[in-house]
Amino acid sequence: MYMRKITEIIVHCTATPEGRHHTVADVDRWHRERGFFMIGYHYLVLLDGTVCEGRPLWRCGAHCTDHNAHSIGVCYVGGLDRQMRPKDTRTDAQRTALRQLIGRLRRQFPDAQVYGHRDFAAKACPCFDAHEEYAQL
């Protein structure tokens, strides 16, 4: 199957309160309600560190305007504190899973650089500096 040329791995958060469990089905529903045909992210990392597949890698994502055609969207559940303010809410399991997933993707797509959604949009997402944190992977 045709594979897109991947130059970016873009990290996101679901912008949901810390500790609140959400599934791929939840995010898929939210995205369909916004008019997408399916979840816009390629991967979703749950609170317990489970890495779930979303959109197939060969399909263009729907997660970062003007970058979808050549990127992979990776999202973790969380990103807001209980008062709905931006916060890095990654659990230890999510931190480990994200590092492993992004490391694997960087080996699979060695020309791809890692960014946070905030590097391309006026948002706090993913509520930490993904470019810096994953620069050595």
Backbone torsions as a table, in degrees:
resi	resn	phi	psi	omega
1	MET	NA	145.7	-179.9
2	TYR	-60.9	133.3	176.2
3	MET	-113.1	135.8	178.1
4	ARG	-69.0	157.6	173.1
5	LYS	-80.2	115.6	-175.9
6	ILE	-100.8	121.0	178.1
7	THR	-118.1	-9.5	-178.3
8	GLU	-142.3	142.4	168.7
9	ILE	-115.6	117.3	-173.3
10	ILE	-112.0	123.5	-176.4
11	VAL	-95.1	136.5	-178.4
12	HIS	-130.4	169.3	166.8
13	CYS	-125.1	160.7	179.8
14	THR	-78.6	-7.2	-177.3
15	ALA	57.5	48.7	176.2
16	THR	-123.2	156.8	-176.2
17	PRO	-62.8	143.9	-179.3
18	GLU	-55.9	140.6	177.2
19	GLY	82.1	-6.1	-179.2
20	ARG	-91.4	117.0	-177.6
21	HIS	-71.5	134.5	172.1
22	HIS	-138.4	154.1	-175.9
23	THR	-115.8	172.1	173.8
24	VAL	-58.4	-39.5	179.5
25	ALA	-60.7	-39.2	177.7
26	ASP	-62.1	-50.9	-177.7
27	VAL	-65.7	-39.0	176.3
28	ASP	-58.7	-45.2	178.4
29	ARG	-61.5	-45.9	179.4
30	TRP	-58.4	-43.9	-177.9
31	HIS	-69.1	-38.6	176.3
32	ARG	-63.1	-37.9	177.4
33	GLU	-63.3	-25.6	178.0
34	ARG	-88.9	0.3	176.0
35	GLY	102.3	0.7	176.7
36	PHE	-75.1	157.1	178.5
37	PHE	-84.6	-13.4	175.5
38	MET	-168.6	177.3	177.8
39	ILE	-48.6	139.8	-176.9
40	GLY	-86.0	-18.5	-179.1
41	TYR	-89.9	151.6	176.1
42	HIS	-84.0	-30.0	179.3
43	TYR	-139.4	145.3	174.2
44	LEU	-129.0	129.0	-179.7
45	VAL	-105.7	116.0	-177.5
46	LEU	-77.2	169.6	-177.6
47	LEU	-56.8	-34.6	-177.8
48	ASP	-85.5	5.4	178.7
49	GLY	90.9	-2.1	176.9
50	THR	-63.6	129.8	177.4
51	VAL	-98.5	117.7	-179.0
52	CYS	-107.9	139.9	175.3
53	GLU	-81.1	140.4	175.5
54	GLY	-111.3	-110.7	177.3
55	ARG	-68.8	140.2	177.0
56	PRO	-61.6	146.1	-177.5
57	LEU	-58.6	-31.7	-177.9
58	TRP	-72.5	-15.6	178.3
59	ARG	-90.8	139.3	173.8
60	CYS	-59.2	135.6	179.0
61	GLY	-78.4	179.5	175.1
62	ALA	-140.7	74.3	-173.1
63	HIS	-143.3	-16.0	-177.7
64	CYS	-154.0	107.0	-177.6
65	THR	-49.9	133.3	178.3
66	ASP	71.3	4.9	-180.0
67	HIS	-126.8	-5.5	-173.5
68	ASN	-62.4	-37.3	-174.0
69	ALA	-63.3	-29.3	-174.6
70	HIS	-123.2	24.8	-177.7
71	SER	-132.9	166.6	172.2
72	ILE	-116.2	129.5	178.6
73	GLY	-96.0	120.6	178.3
74	VAL	-117.7	128.7	-175.6
75	CYS	-130.7	140.8	172.5
76	TYR	-110.6	149.5	178.5
77	VAL	-75.5	124.2	179.7
78	GLY	128.8	-155.3	177.3
79	GLY	110.9	-4.0	177.3
80	LEU	-131.2	146.9	173.6
81	ASP	-80.9	-177.4	-175.5
82	ARG	-69.4	-16.1	175.3
83	GLN	-95.2	11.7	176.7
84	MET	69.0	28.9	175.1
85	ARG	-100.1	147.9	179.0
86	PRO	-57.1	135.2	179.9
87	LYS	-160.3	141.1	173.2
88	ASP	-73.1	102.2	-175.9
89	THR	-105.5	13.5	-177.9
90	ARG	-57.3	131.3	173.0
91	THR	-75.5	165.5	176.2
92	ASP	-57.3	-40.0	179.3
93	ALA	-63.9	-39.8	177.5
94	GLN	-66.5	-41.5	178.6
95	ARG	-58.2	-46.3	179.8
96	THR	-64.6	-47.3	-178.2
97	ALA	-63.7	-42.5	178.5
98	LEU	-62.3	-44.3	179.9
99	ARG	-61.3	-44.7	179.3
100	GLN	-65.6	-45.1	-179.7
101	LEU	-62.5	-48.7	-178.2
102	ILE	-66.4	-37.3	175.1
103	GLY	-59.8	-44.4	178.6
104	ARG	-63.9	-43.8	-180.0
105	LEU	-64.8	-37.5	178.6
106	ARG	-66.1	-34.4	176.1
107	ARG	-70.5	-37.5	179.6
108	GLN	-72.3	-34.1	-178.5
109	PHE	-127.9	75.0	-172.1
110	PRO	-63.5	-18.2	178.4
111	ASP	-85.8	-7.4	-176.5
112	ALA	-81.2	136.0	174.1
113	GLN	-102.1	152.9	-177.8
114	VAL	-100.5	133.9	179.3
115	TYR	-136.7	163.7	168.3
116	GLY	-98.1	155.7	177.7
117	HIS	-54.8	-34.7	-178.6
118	ARG	-62.8	-19.2	177.4
119	ASP	-71.5	-14.9	-176.5
120	PHE	-124.8	-4.6	-177.3
121	ALA	-145.4	156.9	179.4
122	ALA	-80.3	67.7	-178.6
123	LYS	-139.0	161.0	174.8
124	ALA	-83.0	-19.5	-175.7
125	CYS	-51.3	127.7	10.8
126	PRO	-96.6	19.5	176.5
127	CYS	74.8	21.3	170.0
128	PHE	-159.9	165.8	-177.7
129	ASP	-86.3	88.4	-177.5
130	ALA	-64.5	-37.3	-179.5
131	HIS	-59.0	-45.6	179.5
132	GLU	-70.7	-46.6	-175.1
133	GLU	-62.8	-34.3	-176.3
134	TYR	-107.8	14.6	-176.4
135	ALA	-61.1	-31.0	-175.7
136	GLN	-90.4	-0.8	-179.2
137	LEU	-77.7	NA	NA
